[in-house]
Amino acid sequence: MNIGIVGLGLIGGTYAKSLRKYPYRIIGIDIDQETIDYALKENIVDIATDDPKTVLGTIDVLFLCLYPTDAIAFVRKYATYFKSGMILSDVAGIKRYMVDALDMYHDDNFEIVYSHPIAGSEKIGIKHSNEAIFHNSNFVITPTKYNTEEALMLIETLAKQMGFKNVSQISDVSHDNIIAYTSQLTHAIAISLVNCDDESLDTKLFIGDSYKDLTRIAMINERLWAELMLKNKDFLLRRITMFEDELSILKDALASKNSDKLHQIMADATIKRSKIK
Amino acid sequence: MNIGIVGLGLIGGTYAKSLRKYPYRIIGIDIDQETIDYALKENIVDIATDDPKTVLGTIDVLFLCLYPTDAIAFVRKYATYFKSGMILSDVAGIKRYMVDALDMYHDDNFEIVYSHPIAGSEKIGIKHSNEAIFHNSNFVITPTKYNTEEALMLIETLAKQMGFKNVSQISDVSHDNIIAYTSQLTHAIAISLVNCDDESLDTKLFIGDSYKDLTRIAMINERLWAELMLKNKDFLLRRITMFEDELSILKDALASKNSDKLHQIMADATIKRSKIK
């Protein structure tokens, strides 16, 4: 089986590395010559090219490891070069937008399995790609009515081979609703926490692990994340409001010196968080 | 030199372990017999007792590794047993409250050096004490007008011996202002983030490292943290408001689909956070 990976960045590079130990031919596609050279030199891929047309006719499974808008642009540009029966998958952190944008291809002779590997790093680029980031991670597939069981099963198998712990299926709407909370809201919070620093004070001498952990993801790939947040705006705005309401409850307990209420809020959080490994 | 440690919990246990490699006699004081037995069995202390009166007359430096109110209660109960010239220090995460409560002792024959080791864990108890949590961490001393250079220097030296990277001095007011941001606000956020989960959805299949990192400290010692937050209420309320204002800016940029503004917010956060190691 020939597996194509478009975009050999952090995620694409990790897809390639994770699948390398299986008997697949891994074909990398990237617009950056330095990335291509690195992927070949480090034996991360079998073949690498900056010209998709030269290899698309041989690819059985194609992973688009690109920003959402770039992934859509790639399909629009190269769909006619896809091998008949090819399975296409993506990695976008928002699914309704992808499903809507690519719906027009549902009659074509390739099948799209929309996926979201919930893993990453604040670092970017193939040099930081690392199989470890997939271990114990979640992989979500948002099936459409056009999907075949075979294609879903194939992507699920590949995800498990890549080292993902849980592979689950859910609707694109539910995906976008939940990911607005677990991923986009967390980034919005980290960014706001860093930006509300009072820089007249020497904050850095007072920083412990808590602050470091809560703000690590504030070092953010702004093009990717602005896109993800804007394309999931309504769910994210709702989740921000839910968070603000919860913070207000704590703030009110504090302002009214309601120690019992504070204890209860903290006990609730401890129980809820303890359920997550 | 005889060093006494009152409260052999996570922090007290780590103080003892960190100072163990130096030629001090470490005397542990705890109300829990199981903790005393464990400290002796594991050779974390030279002596351990649940009766402070039997050892206080021999102690040169006494660390109160207790919750703020317990630390104050300890001094009130046992001040008359302190060895003349003893240096007393604490570990409380709030300093104005400690300084105010213990100000009445400034004429006594012991000297108080108020300290805050900015290190910890979501785990509690001597069994989780671990020297590693002090490495690369910050240690803050809030001197008063009654402090001697010798006493300040002694506590600074002991902090460095314990493995703290930066030992700094600042006023109790500035400490409480900054710590409201770096520590208490981060905990308030983590708690609120966990508590605003929409539990009708299967959130756990969508969780990545970002969410785990941002919520780890939501598993919280409620008695300690309710006390810290309430006793630093005004600074913390102001910091929560500053954070809310910052989050509102992001929310407005999102609601108005202002991509440029979102990029700028993210770029600012990336630069600010990159300055922290």
Interface residues (C-beta under 8 A of the other chain):
Chain A: I118 A119 G120 I133 S137 N138 V140 N166 S168 I170 S174 H175 N177 I178 I179 Y181 T182 S183 L185 T186 H187 A188 I189 A190 I191 S192 L193 V194 N195 C196 D197 D198 L201 D202 T203 K204 L205 F206 I207 G208 D209 S210 Y211 K212 D213 L214 T215 R216 I217 A218 M219 I220 E222 R223 W225 A226 M229 L230 K233 L236 L237 R239 I240 M242 F243 E244 D245 E246 L247 I249 L250 K251 L254 A255 K257 S259 L262 H263 I265 M266 A267 D268 A269 T270 K272 R273 S274 K275 I276
Chain B: I118 A119 G120 I133 S137 N138 V140 N166 S168 I170 S174 H175 N177 I178 I179 Y181 T182 S183 L185 T186 H187 A188 I189 A190 I191 S192 L193 V194 N195 C196 D197 D198 L201 D202 T203 K204 L205 F206 I207 G208 D209 S210 Y211 K212 D213 L214 T215 R216 I217 A218 M219 I220 E222 R223 W225 A226 M229 L230 K233 L236 L237 R239 I240 M242 F243 E244 D245 E246 L247 I249 L250 K251 L254 A255 K257 S259 L262 H263 I265 M266 A267 D268 A269 T270 K272 R273 S274 K275 I276
